[in-house]
Amino acid sequence: MEFPKFILGDNTDYPEAIFVIHTEFPRFIINLQDDEIQWFEEFSKEDEEELEAETVRMIEEASAFYDREVSRYQD
């Protein structure tokens, strides 16, 4: 089965949260309410330095995905 790169997540225990799940490496869940990220991967020290540079881009992609999805619901 092939999954989309991003998936929206919802949980009534966190009514204010806006979860976006990134299904490709590096896999993570981001809460767009506060930009908190939970990684599903473990990284070496060298990987962490590279990951820091990519994190901003990943947050922007997740935000753009969310905006696109919301606009489709509104149409």
N, CA, C and O atoms as a Tripos MOL2 file, in Angstrom:
@<TRIPOS>MOLECULE
protein
  300   299    75     0     0
PROTEIN
NO_CHARGES

@<TRIPOS>ATOM
      1 N           0.8390   -1.1690    0.0000 N.3       1 MET1
      2 CA          0.0000    0.0000    0.0000 C.3       1 MET1
      3 C           0.8930    1.2440    0.0000 C.2       1 MET1
      4 O           1.8830    1.3070    0.7290 O.2       1 MET1
      5 N           0.5420    2.2010   -0.8020 N.am      2 GLU2
      6 CA          1.2840    3.4540   -0.8550 C.3       2 GLU2
      7 C           0.5250    4.5070   -0.0600 C.2       2 GLU2
      8 O          -0.6820    4.6740   -0.2370 O.2       2 GLU2
      9 N           1.2250    5.2090    0.8070 N.am      3 PHE3
     10 CA          0.6240    6.2610    1.6140 C.3       3 PHE3
     11 C           0.9770    7.6240    1.0280 C.2       3 PHE3
     12 O           2.0220    7.7780    0.3960 O.2       3 PHE3
     13 N           0.1050    8.6200    1.2370 N.am      4 PRO4
     14 CA          0.4680    9.9790    0.8380 C.3       4 PRO4
     15 C           1.5900   10.4910    1.7300 C.2       4 PRO4
     16 O           1.7980    9.9830    2.8310 O.2       4 PRO4
     17 N           2.3060   11.4920    1.2540 N.am      5 LYS5
     18 CA          3.4240   12.0520    2.0120 C.3       5 LYS5
     19 C           2.9560   12.6600    3.3310 C.2       5 LYS5
     20 O           3.6340   12.5310    4.3510 O.2       5 LYS5
     21 N           1.7960   13.3250    3.3130 N.am      6 PHE6
     22 CA          1.2410   13.9440    4.5120 C.3       6 PHE6
     23 C          -0.1680   13.4380    4.7550 C.2       6 PHE6
     24 O          -0.9090   13.1580    3.8130 O.2       6 PHE6
     25 N          -0.5400   13.3200    6.0420 N.am      7 ILE7
     26 CA         -1.8870   12.9250    6.4540 C.3       7 ILE7
     27 C          -2.2930   13.8500    7.5970 C.2       7 ILE7
     28 O          -1.4880   14.1300    8.4850 O.2       7 ILE7
     29 N          -3.5440   14.3270    7.5780 N.am      8 LEU8
     30 CA         -4.0610   15.1110    8.7010 C.3       8 LEU8
     31 C          -4.4620   14.1710    9.8240 C.2       8 LEU8
     32 O          -4.9970   13.0920    9.5730 O.2       8 LEU8
     33 N          -4.2050   14.5770   11.0590 N.am      9 GLY9
     34 CA         -4.5870   13.7810   12.2200 C.3       9 GLY9
     35 C          -5.4640   14.6030   13.1500 C.2       9 GLY9
     36 O          -5.2810   15.8140   13.2700 O.2       9 GLY9
     37 N          -6.3990   13.9620   13.7980 N.am     10 ASP10
     38 CA         -7.3170   14.6390   14.6940 C.3      10 ASP10
     39 C          -7.4730   13.8000   15.9590 C.2      10 ASP10
     40 O          -7.4700   12.5700   15.9010 O.2      10 ASP10
     41 N          -7.6070   14.4670   17.0920 N.am     11 ASN11
     42 CA         -7.8000   13.7670   18.3500 C.3      11 ASN11
     43 C          -8.5930   14.6830   19.2700 C.2      11 ASN11
     44 O          -8.1580   15.7980   19.5580 O.2      11 ASN11
     45 N          -9.7540   14.2250   19.7340 N.am     12 THR12
     46 CA        -10.6100   15.0680   20.5690 C.3      12 THR12
     47 C         -10.0080   15.3540   21.9430 C.2      12 THR12
     48 O         -10.4740   16.2520   22.6430 O.2      12 THR12
     49 N          -8.9770   14.6010   22.3390 N.am     13 ASP13
     50 CA         -8.2830   14.9050   23.5900 C.3      13 ASP13
     51 C          -7.4490   16.1740   23.4700 C.2      13 ASP13
     52 O          -7.0620   16.7620   24.4800 O.2      13 ASP13
     53 N          -7.1710   16.5970   22.2470 N.am     14 TYR14
     54 CA         -6.3810   17.7950   21.9600 C.3      14 TYR14
     55 C          -7.1550   18.6570   20.9680 C.2      14 TYR14
     56 O          -6.7700   18.7520   19.8020 O.2      14 TYR14
     57 N          -8.2510   19.2910   21.4180 N.am     15 PRO15
     58 CA         -9.1480   19.9770   20.4820 C.3      15 PRO15
     59 C          -8.5210   21.1540   19.7430 C.2      15 PRO15
     60 O          -8.9890   21.5140   18.6620 O.2      15 PRO15
     61 N          -7.4940   21.7520   20.2870 N.am     16 GLU16
     62 CA         -6.8570   22.9030   19.6380 C.3      16 GLU16
     63 C          -5.7190   22.4860   18.7060 C.2      16 GLU16
     64 O          -5.2380   23.3000   17.9170 O.2      16 GLU16
     65 N          -5.2900   21.2450   18.7870 N.am     17 ALA17
     66 CA         -4.1360   20.7770   18.0150 C.3      17 ALA17
     67 C          -4.4880   20.5850   16.5430 C.2      17 ALA17
     68 O          -5.6190   20.2430   16.1970 O.2      17 ALA17
     69 N          -3.5090   20.8100   15.6990 N.am     18 ILE18
     70 CA         -3.6210   20.5560   14.2600 C.3      18 ILE18
     71 C          -2.4540   19.6330   13.9140 C.2      18 ILE18
     72 O          -1.3350   20.1020   13.7040 O.2      18 ILE18
     73 N          -2.7090   18.3250   13.8520 N.am     19 PHE19
     74 CA         -1.6590   17.3470   13.6120 C.3      19 PHE19
     75 C          -1.5160   17.0510   12.1190 C.2      19 PHE19
     76 O          -2.4990   16.8240   11.4140 O.2      19 PHE19
     77 N          -0.2760   17.0610   11.6650 N.am     20 VAL20
     78 CA          0.0530   16.6090   10.3160 C.3      20 VAL20
     79 C           1.1010   15.5160   10.4700 C.2      20 VAL20
     80 O           2.1180   15.7080   11.1370 O.2      20 VAL20
     81 N           0.8480   14.3700    9.8500 N.am     21 ILE21
     82 CA          1.7610   13.2270    9.9210 C.3      21 ILE21
     83 C           2.5390   13.1540    8.6180 C.2      21 ILE21
     84 O           1.9540   13.1400    7.5350 O.2      21 ILE21
     85 N           3.8560   13.1080    8.7280 N.am     22 HIS22
     86 CA          4.7430   12.9700    7.5730 C.3      22 HIS22
     87 C           5.1410   11.4990    7.4960 C.2      22 HIS22
     88 O           5.7600   10.9810    8.4260 O.2      22 HIS22
     89 N           4.7960   10.8170    6.4010 N.am     23 THR23
     90 CA          4.9480    9.3670    6.3170 C.3      23 THR23
     91 C           6.2470    8.9050    5.6710 C.2      23 THR23
     92 O           6.5440    7.7110    5.6720 O.2      23 THR23
     93 N           7.0250    9.8300    5.1200 N.am     24 GLU24
     94 CA          8.2830    9.4640    4.4820 C.3      24 GLU24
     95 C           9.4390    9.7810    5.4260 C.2      24 GLU24
     96 O           9.2800   10.5190    6.3980 O.2      24 GLU24
     97 N          10.6070    9.2090    5.1220 N.am     25 PHE25
     98 CA         11.7760    9.4700    5.9710 C.3      25 PHE25
     99 C          12.1810   10.9320    5.8640 C.2      25 PHE25
    100 O          12.2600   11.4630    4.7560 O.2      25 PHE25
    101 N          12.4320   11.5780    6.9520 N.am     26 PRO26
    102 CA         12.2630   11.1440    8.3360 C.3      26 PRO26
    103 C          10.8040   11.3170    8.7680 C.2      26 PRO26
    104 O          10.2230   12.3900    8.6100 O.2      26 PRO26
    105 N          10.2330   10.2640    9.3060 N.am     27 ARG27
    106 CA          8.8210   10.2750    9.6950 C.3      27 ARG27
    107 C           8.6260   11.0700   10.9920 C.2      27 ARG27
    108 O           9.4210   10.9780   11.9270 O.2      27 ARG27
    109 N           7.5420   11.8510   11.0140 N.am     28 PHE28
    110 CA          7.2570   12.6520   12.2010 C.3      28 PHE28
    111 C           5.7960   13.0600   12.2290 C.2      28 PHE28
    112 O           5.0830   12.9450   11.2320 O.2      28 PHE28
    113 N           5.3640   13.5380   13.3840 N.am     29 ILE29
    114 CA          4.0750   14.2100   13.5480 C.3      29 ILE29
    115 C           4.4030   15.6200   14.0180 C.2      29 ILE29
    116 O           5.2180   15.8170   14.9200 O.2      29 ILE29
    117 N           3.7540   16.5990   13.3920 N.am     30 ILE30
    118 CA          3.9170   17.9800   13.8310 C.3      30 ILE30
    119 C           2.5610   18.5150   14.2660 C.2      30 ILE30
    120 O           1.5400   18.2600   13.6270 O.2      30 ILE30
    121 N           2.5710   19.2550   15.3520 N.am     31 ASN31
    122 CA          1.3830   19.9660   15.7920 C.3      31 ASN31
    123 C           1.5550   21.4000   15.3030 C.2      31 ASN31
    124 O           2.3740   22.1430   15.8430 O.2      31 ASN31
    125 N           0.7910   21.7930   14.2870 N.am     32 LEU32
    126 CA          0.9490   23.1170   13.7010 C.3      32 LEU32
    127 C           0.5110   24.2310   14.6360 C.2      32 LEU32
    128 O           0.8010   25.3990   14.3800 O.2      32 LEU32
    129 N          -0.1750   23.8950   15.7050 N.am     33 GLN33
    130 CA         -0.5720   24.9000   16.6830 C.3      33 GLN33
    131 C           0.6650   25.5250   17.3310 C.2      33 GLN33
    132 O           0.7050   26.7340   17.5600 O.2      33 GLN33
    133 N           1.6760   24.6970   17.6280 N.am     34 ASP34
    134 CA          2.8740   25.2000   18.3000 C.3      34 ASP34
    135 C           4.1800   24.7410   17.6410 C.2      34 ASP34
    136 O           5.2600   24.9640   18.1890 O.2      34 ASP34
    137 N           4.0850   24.1020   16.4700 N.am     35 ASP35
    138 CA          5.2350   23.5990   15.7110 C.3      35 ASP35
    139 C           6.0550   22.5520   16.4680 C.2      35 ASP35
    140 O           7.2240   22.3330   16.1490 O.2      35 ASP35
    141 N           5.4520   21.9080   17.4630 N.am     36 GLU36
    142 CA          6.1410   20.8250   18.1700 C.3      36 GLU36
    143 C           6.1860   19.6030   17.2620 C.2      36 GLU36
    144 O           5.1830   19.2280   16.6550 O.2      36 GLU36
    145 N           7.3630   18.9860   17.1780 N.am     37 ILE37
    146 CA          7.5590   17.8240   16.3120 C.3      37 ILE37
    147 C           7.9250   16.6120   17.1530 C.2      37 ILE37
    148 O           8.7570   16.6930   18.0570 O.2      37 ILE37
    149 N           7.2910   15.4850   16.8410 N.am     38 GLN38
    150 CA          7.6410   14.1930   17.4340 C.3      38 GLN38
    151 C           8.1930   13.3230   16.3180 C.2      38 GLN38
    152 O           7.4700   12.9700   15.3860 O.2      38 GLN38
    153 N           9.4660   12.9770   16.4080 N.am     39 TRP39
    154 CA         10.1290   12.1730   15.3810 C.3      39 TRP39
    155 C           9.9000   10.6890   15.6530 C.2      39 TRP39
    156 O           9.8810   10.2650   16.8090 O.2      39 TRP39
    157 N           9.7280    9.9050   14.6010 N.am     40 PHE40
    158 CA          9.6200    8.4540   14.7130 C.3      40 PHE40
    159 C          10.9540    7.7680   14.4210 C.2      40 PHE40
    160 O          11.0580    6.5450   14.5120 O.2      40 PHE40
    161 N          11.9470    8.5330   14.0810 N.am     41 GLU41
    162 CA         13.2710    8.0050   13.7480 C.3      41 GLU41
    163 C          14.2430    8.3560   14.8770 C.2      41 GLU41
    164 O          14.0150    9.2910   15.6450 O.2      41 GLU41
    165 N          15.3070    7.6020   14.9560 N.am     42 GLU42
    166 CA         16.4010    7.9510   15.8540 C.3      42 GLU42
    167 C          17.5440    8.4400   14.9860 C.2      42 GLU42
    168 O          17.8150    7.8720   13.9280 O.2      42 GLU42
    169 N          18.2170    9.4970   15.4320 N.am     43 PHE43
    170 CA         19.2410   10.1340   14.6220 C.3      43 PHE43
    171 C          20.5800   10.1380   15.3370 C.2      43 PHE43
    172 O          20.6580   10.2570   16.5600 O.2      43 PHE43
    173 N          21.6250   10.0050   14.5440 N.am     44 SER44
    174 CA         22.9690   10.1520   15.0970 C.3      44 SER44
    175 C          23.2600   11.6440   15.2450 C.2      44 SER44
    176 O          22.5030   12.4780   14.7490 O.2      44 SER44
    177 N          24.3300   11.9730   15.9120 N.am     45 LYS45
    178 CA         24.7140   13.3750   16.1050 C.3      45 LYS45
    179 C          24.9110   14.0670   14.7590 C.2      45 LYS45
    180 O          24.5150   15.2210   14.5930 O.2      45 LYS45
    181 N          25.5170   13.3760   13.8030 N.am     46 GLU46
    182 CA         25.7470   13.9470   12.4790 C.3      46 GLU46
    183 C          24.4170   14.2030   11.7650 C.2      46 GLU46
    184 O          24.2430   15.2280   11.1040 O.2      46 GLU46
    185 N          23.4860   13.2640   11.9060 N.am     47 ASP47
    186 CA         22.1740   13.4140   11.2860 C.3      47 ASP47
    187 C          21.4170   14.5950   11.8910 C.2      47 ASP47
    188 O          20.7110   15.3060   11.1750 O.2      47 ASP47
    189 N          21.5530   14.8100   13.1820 N.am     48 GLU48
    190 CA         20.8340   15.8810   13.8590 C.3      48 GLU48
    191 C          21.2190   17.2390   13.2960 C.2      48 GLU48
    192 O          20.3600   18.1110   13.1550 O.2      48 GLU48
    193 N          22.4890   17.4380   12.9710 N.am     49 GLU49
    194 CA         22.9280   18.7120   12.4170 C.3      49 GLU49
    195 C          22.2790   18.9660   11.0610 C.2      49 GLU49
    196 O          21.8220   20.0760   10.7880 O.2      49 GLU49
    197 N          22.2360   17.9410   10.2120 N.am     50 GLU50
    198 CA         21.5970   18.0790    8.9070 C.3      50 GLU50
    199 C          20.0940   18.2530    9.0670 C.2      50 GLU50
    200 O          19.4720   19.0180    8.3300 O.2      50 GLU50
    201 N          19.5170   17.5500   10.0190 N.am     51 LEU51
    202 CA         18.0790   17.6010   10.2500 C.3      51 LEU51
    203 C          17.6340   18.9960   10.6790 C.2      51 LEU51
    204 O          16.5600   19.4520   10.2860 O.2      51 LEU51
    205 N          18.4360   19.6620   11.4670 N.am     52 GLU52
    206 CA         18.1010   21.0170   11.8970 C.3      52 GLU52
    207 C          17.9140   21.9350   10.6990 C.2      52 GLU52
    208 O          17.0120   22.7720   10.6870 O.2      52 GLU52
    209 N          18.7610   21.7790    9.7020 N.am     53 ALA53
    210 CA         18.6640   22.6100    8.5040 C.3      53 ALA53
    211 C          17.4010   22.2880    7.7060 C.2      53 ALA53
    212 O          16.8210   23.1770    7.0820 O.2      53 ALA53
    213 N          16.9790   21.0420    7.7210 N.am     54 GLU54
    214 CA         15.8060   20.6150    6.9510 C.3      54 GLU54
    215 C          14.4950   20.8280    7.6900 C.2      54 GLU54
    216 O          13.4350   20.8280    7.0640 O.2      54 GLU54
    217 N          14.5370   21.0110    9.0070 N.am     55 THR55
    218 CA         13.3150   21.1040    9.7960 C.3      55 THR55
    219 C          12.4440   22.2790    9.3650 C.2      55 THR55
    220 O          11.2230   22.1450    9.2830 O.2      55 THR55
    221 N          13.0460   23.4090    9.0930 N.am     56 VAL56
    222 CA         12.2720   24.5750    8.6650 C.3      56 VAL56
    223 C          11.5230   24.2670    7.3780 C.2      56 VAL56
    224 O          10.3490   24.6120    7.2440 O.2      56 VAL56
    225 N          12.1860   23.6280    6.4440 N.am     57 ARG57
    226 CA         11.5520   23.2730    5.1730 C.3      57 ARG57
    227 C          10.3980   22.2940    5.4080 C.2      57 ARG57
    228 O           9.3350   22.4350    4.8030 O.2      57 ARG57
    229 N          10.5990   21.3160    6.2700 N.am     58 MET58
    230 CA          9.5460   20.3390    6.5500 C.3      58 MET58
    231 C           8.3310   20.9860    7.2080 C.2      58 MET58
    232 O           7.1970   20.6260    6.8950 O.2      58 MET58
    233 N           8.5510   21.9280    8.1080 N.am     59 ILE59
    234 CA          7.4410   22.6490    8.7380 C.3      59 ILE59
    235 C           6.6780   23.4440    7.6810 C.2      59 ILE59
    236 O           5.4470   23.4700    7.6920 O.2      59 ILE59
    237 N           7.3940   24.0860    6.7780 N.am     60 GLU60
    238 CA          6.7440   24.8420    5.7050 C.3      60 GLU60
    239 C           5.9250   23.9210    4.8050 C.2      60 GLU60
    240 O           4.8110   24.2750    4.4190 O.2      60 GLU60
    241 N           6.4500   22.7570    4.4660 N.am     61 GLU61
    242 CA          5.7090   21.8000    3.6360 C.3      61 GLU61
    243 C           4.4530   21.3040    4.3510 C.2      61 GLU61
    244 O           3.3900   21.2080    3.7380 O.2      61 GLU61
    245 N           4.5660   20.9890    5.6390 N.am     62 ALA62
    246 CA          3.4140   20.5210    6.4150 C.3      62 ALA62
    247 C           2.3530   21.6180    6.5020 C.2      62 ALA62
    248 O           1.1610   21.3350    6.3880 O.2      62 ALA62
    249 N           2.7750   22.8570    6.7010 N.am     63 SER63
    250 CA          1.8400   23.9810    6.7670 C.3      63 SER63
    251 C           1.1460   24.2000    5.4320 C.2      63 SER63
    252 O          -0.0600   24.4480    5.3940 O.2      63 SER63
    253 N           1.8920   24.1100    4.3390 N.am     64 ALA64
    254 CA          1.3040   24.2720    3.0070 C.3      64 ALA64
    255 C           0.2980   23.1610    2.7280 C.2      64 ALA64
    256 O          -0.7670   23.4160    2.1670 O.2      64 ALA64
    257 N           0.6290   21.9310    3.1140 N.am     65 PHE65
    258 CA         -0.3050   20.8140    2.9540 C.3      65 PHE65
    259 C          -1.5900   21.0990    3.7190 C.2      65 PHE65
    260 O          -2.6830   20.9320    3.1770 O.2      65 PHE65
    261 N          -1.4720   21.5250    4.9660 N.am     66 TYR66
    262 CA         -2.6610   21.8120    5.7800 C.3      66 TYR66
    263 C          -3.5030   22.9080    5.1280 C.2      66 TYR66
    264 O          -4.7210   22.7690    5.0160 O.2      66 TYR66
    265 N          -2.8680   23.9860    4.7020 N.am     67 ASP67
    266 CA         -3.5980   25.0840    4.0650 C.3      67 ASP67
    267 C          -4.3350   24.6040    2.8140 C.2      67 ASP67
    268 O          -5.4790   24.9920    2.5750 O.2      67 ASP67
    269 N          -3.6840   23.7680    2.0250 N.am     68 ARG68
    270 CA         -4.3080   23.2220    0.8160 C.3      68 ARG68
    271 C          -5.5220   22.3700    1.1680 C.2      68 ARG68
    272 O          -6.5730   22.4950    0.5400 O.2      68 ARG68
    273 N          -5.3810   21.5110    2.1630 N.am     69 GLU69
    274 CA         -6.4850   20.6430    2.5650 C.3      69 GLU69
    275 C          -7.6670   21.4480    3.0840 C.2      69 GLU69
    276 O          -8.8120   21.1750    2.7230 O.2      69 GLU69
    277 N          -7.4010   22.4280    3.9200 N.am     70 VAL70
    278 CA         -8.4670   23.2520    4.4750 C.3      70 VAL70
    279 C          -9.1810   24.0120    3.3700 C.2      70 VAL70
    280 O         -10.4070   24.1170    3.3910 O.2      70 VAL70
    281 N          -8.4400   24.5430    2.4050 N.am     71 SER71
    282 CA         -9.0790   25.2690    1.3090 C.3      71 SER71
    283 C          -9.9680   24.3500    0.4750 C.2      71 SER71
    284 O         -10.9900   24.7980   -0.0440 O.2      71 SER71
    285 N          -9.6070   23.0900    0.3360 N.am     72 ARG72
    286 CA        -10.4220   22.1290   -0.4040 C.3      72 ARG72
    287 C         -11.7220   21.8350    0.3490 C.2      72 ARG72
    288 O         -12.7670   21.6540   -0.2770 O.2      72 ARG72
    289 N         -11.6700   21.7860    1.6750 N.am     73 TYR73
    290 CA        -12.8890   21.5710    2.4630 C.3      73 TYR73
    291 C         -13.8290   22.7580    2.3490 C.2      73 TYR73
    292 O         -15.0500   22.6000    2.3360 O.2      73 TYR73
    293 N         -13.2450   23.9540    2.2650 N.am     74 GLN74
    294 CA        -14.0560   25.1650    2.2240 C.3      74 GLN74
    295 C         -14.7370   25.3500    0.8730 C.2      74 GLN74
    296 O         -15.7560   26.0370    0.7900 O.2      74 GLN74
    297 N         -14.1970   24.7550   -0.1820 N.am     75 ASP75
    298 CA        -14.7770   24.9010   -1.5330 C.3      75 ASP75
    299 C         -16.0050   24.1010   -1.7450 C.2      75 ASP75
    300 O         -16.5850   24.1360   -2.8310 O.2      75 ASP75
@<TRIPOS>BOND
     1     1     2 1
     2     2     3 1
     3     3     4 2
     4     3     5 am
     5     5     6 1
     6     6     7 1
     7     7     8 2
     8     7     9 am
     9     9    10 1
    10    10    11 1
    11    11    12 2
    12    11    13 am
    13    13    14 1
    14    14    15 1
    15    15    16 2
    16    15    17 am
    17    17    18 1
    18    18    19 1
    19    19    20 2
    20    19    21 am
    21    21    22 1
    22    22    23 1
    23    23    24 2
    24    23    25 am
    25    25    26 1
    26    26    27 1
    27    27    28 2
    28    27    29 am
    29    29    30 1
    30    30    31 1
    31    31    32 2
    32    31    33 am
    33    33    34 1
    34    34    35 1
    35    35    36 2
    36    35    37 am
    37    37    38 1
    38    38    39 1
    39    39    40 2
    40    39    41 am
    41    41    42 1
    42    42    43 1
    43    43    44 2
    44    43    45 am
    45    45    46 1
    46    46    47 1
    47    47    48 2
    48    47    49 am
    49    49    50 1
    50    50    51 1
    51    51    52 2
    52    51    53 am
    53    53    54 1
    54    54    55 1
    55    55    56 2
    56    55    57 am
    57    57    58 1
    58    58    59 1
    59    59    60 2
    60    59    61 am
    61    61    62 1
    62    62    63 1
    63    63    64 2
    64    63    65 am
    65    65    66 1
    66    66    67 1
    67    67    68 2
    68    67    69 am
    69    69    70 1
    70    70    71 1
    71    71    72 2
    72    71    73 am
    73    73    74 1
    74    74    75 1
    75    75    76 2
    76    75    77 am
    77    77    78 1
    78    78    79 1
    79    79    80 2
    80    79    81 am
    81    81    82 1
    82    82    83 1
    83    83    84 2
    84    83    85 am
    85    85    86 1
    86    86    87 1
    87    87    88 2
    88    87    89 am
    89    89    90 1
    90    90    91 1
    91    91    92 2
    92    91    93 am
    93    93    94 1
    94    94    95 1
    95    95    96 2
    96    95    97 am
    97    97    98 1
    98    98    99 1
    99    99   100 2
   100    99   101 am
   101   101   102 1
   102   102   103 1
   103   103   104 2
   104   103   105 am
   105   105   106 1
   106   106   107 1
   107   107   108 2
   108   107   109 am
   109   109   110 1
   110   110   111 1
   111   111   112 2
   112   111   113 am
   113   113   114 1
   114   114   115 1
   115   115   116 2
   116   115   117 am
   117   117   118 1
   118   118   119 1
   119   119   120 2
   120   119   121 am
   121   121   122 1
   122   122   123 1
   123   123   124 2
   124   123   125 am
   125   125   126 1
   126   126   127 1
   127   127   128 2
   128   127   129 am
   129   129   130 1
   130   130   131 1
   131   131   132 2
   132   131   133 am
   133   133   134 1
   134   134   135 1
   135   135   136 2
   136   135   137 am
   137   137   138 1
   138   138   139 1
   139   139   140 2
   140   139   141 am
   141   141   142 1
   142   142   143 1
   143   143   144 2
   144   143   145 am
   145   145   146 1
   146   146   147 1
   147   147   148 2
   148   147   149 am
   149   149   150 1
   150   150   151 1
   151   151   152 2
   152   151   153 am
   153   153   154 1
   154   154   155 1
   155   155   156 2
   156   155   157 am
   157   157   158 1
   158   158   159 1
   159   159   160 2
   160   159   161 am
   161   161   162 1
   162   162   163 1
   163   163   164 2
   164   163   165 am
   165   165   166 1
   166   166   167 1
   167   167   168 2
   168   167   169 am
   169   169   170 1
   170   170   171 1
   171   171   172 2
   172   171   173 am
   173   173   174 1
   174   174   175 1
   175   175   176 2
   176   175   177 am
   177   177   178 1
   178   178   179 1
   179   179   180 2
   180   179   181 am
   181   181   182 1
   182   182   183 1
   183   183   184 2
   184   183   185 am
   185   185   186 1
   186   186   187 1
   187   187   188 2
   188   187   189 am
   189   189   190 1
   190   190   191 1
   191   191   192 2
   192   191   193 am
   193   193   194 1
   194   194   195 1
   195   195   196 2
   196   195   197 am
   197   197   198 1
   198   198   199 1
   199   199   200 2
   200   199   201 am
   201   201   202 1
   202   202   203 1
   203   203   204 2
   204   203   205 am
   205   205   206 1
   206   206   207 1
   207   207   208 2
   208   207   209 am
   209   209   210 1
   210   210   211 1
   211   211   212 2
   212   211   213 am
   213   213   214 1
   214   214   215 1
   215   215   216 2
   216   215   217 am
   217   217   218 1
   218   218   219 1
   219   219   220 2
   220   219   221 am
   221   221   222 1
   222   222   223 1
   223   223   224 2
   224   223   225 am
   225   225   226 1
   226   226   227 1
   227   227   228 2
   228   227   229 am
   229   229   230 1
   230   230   231 1
   231   231   232 2
   232   231   233 am
   233   233   234 1
   234   234   235 1
   235   235   236 2
   236   235   237 am
   237   237   238 1
   238   238   239 1
   239   239   240 2
   240   239   241 am
   241   241   242 1
   242   242   243 1
   243   243   244 2
   244   243   245 am
   245   245   246 1
   246   246   247 1
   247   247   248 2
   248   247   249 am
   249   249   250 1
   250   250   251 1
   251   251   252 2
   252   251   253 am
   253   253   254 1
   254   254   255 1
   255   255   256 2
   256   255   257 am
   257   257   258 1
   258   258   259 1
   259   259   260 2
   260   259   261 am
   261   261   262 1
   262   262   263 1
   263   263   264 2
   264   263   265 am
   265   265   266 1
   266   266   267 1
   267   267   268 2
   268   267   269 am
   269   269   270 1
   270   270   271 1
   271   271   272 2
   272   271   273 am
   273   273   274 1
   274   274   275 1
   275   275   276 2
   276   275   277 am
   277   277   278 1
   278   278   279 1
   279   279   280 2
   280   279   281 am
   281   281   282 1
   282   282   283 1
   283   283   284 2
   284   283   285 am
   285   285   286 1
   286   286   287 1
   287   287   288 2
   288   287   289 am
   289   289   290 1
   290   290   291 1
   291   291   292 2
   292   291   293 am
   293   293   294 1
   294   294   295 1
   295   295   296 2
   296   295   297 am
   297   297   298 1
   298   298   299 1
   299   299   300 2
@<TRIPOS>SUBSTRUCTURE
     1 MET1         2 RESIDUE 1 A MET
     2 GLU2         6 RESIDUE 1 A GLU
     3 PHE3        10 RESIDUE 1 A PHE
     4 PRO4        14 RESIDUE 1 A PRO
     5 LYS5        18 RESIDUE 1 A LYS
     6 PHE6        22 RESIDUE 1 A PHE
     7 ILE7        26 RESIDUE 1 A ILE
     8 LEU8        30 RESIDUE 1 A LEU
     9 GLY9        34 RESIDUE 1 A GLY
    10 ASP10       38 RESIDUE 1 A ASP
    11 ASN11       42 RESIDUE 1 A ASN
    12 THR12       46 RESIDUE 1 A THR
    13 ASP13       50 RESIDUE 1 A ASP
    14 TYR14       54 RESIDUE 1 A TYR
    15 PRO15       58 RESIDUE 1 A PRO
    16 GLU16       62 RESIDUE 1 A GLU
    17 ALA17       66 RESIDUE 1 A ALA
    18 ILE18       70 RESIDUE 1 A ILE
    19 PHE19       74 RESIDUE 1 A PHE
    20 VAL20       78 RESIDUE 1 A VAL
    21 ILE21       82 RESIDUE 1 A ILE
    22 HIS22       86 RESIDUE 1 A HIS
    23 THR23       90 RESIDUE 1 A THR
    24 GLU24       94 RESIDUE 1 A GLU
    25 PHE25       98 RESIDUE 1 A PHE
    26 PRO26      102 RESIDUE 1 A PRO
    27 ARG27      106 RESIDUE 1 A ARG
    28 PHE28      110 RESIDUE 1 A PHE
    29 ILE29      114 RESIDUE 1 A ILE
    30 ILE30      118 RESIDUE 1 A ILE
    31 ASN31      122 RESIDUE 1 A ASN
    32 LEU32      126 RESIDUE 1 A LEU
    33 GLN33      130 RESIDUE 1 A GLN
    34 ASP34      134 RESIDUE 1 A ASP
    35 ASP35      138 RESIDUE 1 A ASP
    36 GLU36      142 RESIDUE 1 A GLU
    37 ILE37      146 RESIDUE 1 A ILE
    38 GLN38      150 RESIDUE 1 A GLN
    39 TRP39      154 RESIDUE 1 A TRP
    40 PHE40      158 RESIDUE 1 A PHE
    41 GLU41      162 RESIDUE 1 A GLU
    42 GLU42      166 RESIDUE 1 A GLU
    43 PHE43      170 RESIDUE 1 A PHE
    44 SER44      174 RESIDUE 1 A SER
    45 LYS45      178 RESIDUE 1 A LYS
    46 GLU46      182 RESIDUE 1 A GLU
    47 ASP47      186 RESIDUE 1 A ASP
    48 GLU48      190 RESIDUE 1 A GLU
    49 GLU49      194 RESIDUE 1 A GLU
    50 GLU50      198 RESIDUE 1 A GLU
    51 LEU51      202 RESIDUE 1 A LEU
    52 GLU52      206 RESIDUE 1 A GLU
    53 ALA53      210 RESIDUE 1 A ALA
    54 GLU54      214 RESIDUE 1 A GLU
    55 THR55      218 RESIDUE 1 A THR
    56 VAL56      222 RESIDUE 1 A VAL
    57 ARG57      226 RESIDUE 1 A ARG
    58 MET58      230 RESIDUE 1 A MET
    59 ILE59      234 RESIDUE 1 A ILE
    60 GLU60      238 RESIDUE 1 A GLU
    61 GLU61      242 RESIDUE 1 A GLU
    62 ALA62      246 RESIDUE 1 A ALA
    63 SER63      250 RESIDUE 1 A SER
    64 ALA64      254 RESIDUE 1 A ALA
    65 PHE65      258 RESIDUE 1 A PHE
    66 TYR66      262 RESIDUE 1 A TYR
    67 ASP67      266 RESIDUE 1 A ASP
    68 ARG68      270 RESIDUE 1 A ARG
    69 GLU69      274 RESIDUE 1 A GLU
    70 VAL70      278 RESIDUE 1 A VAL
    71 SER71      282 RESIDUE 1 A SER
    72 ARG72      286 RESIDUE 1 A ARG
    73 TYR73      290 RESIDUE 1 A TYR
    74 GLN74      294 RESIDUE 1 A GLN
    75 ASP75      298 RESIDUE 1 A ASP
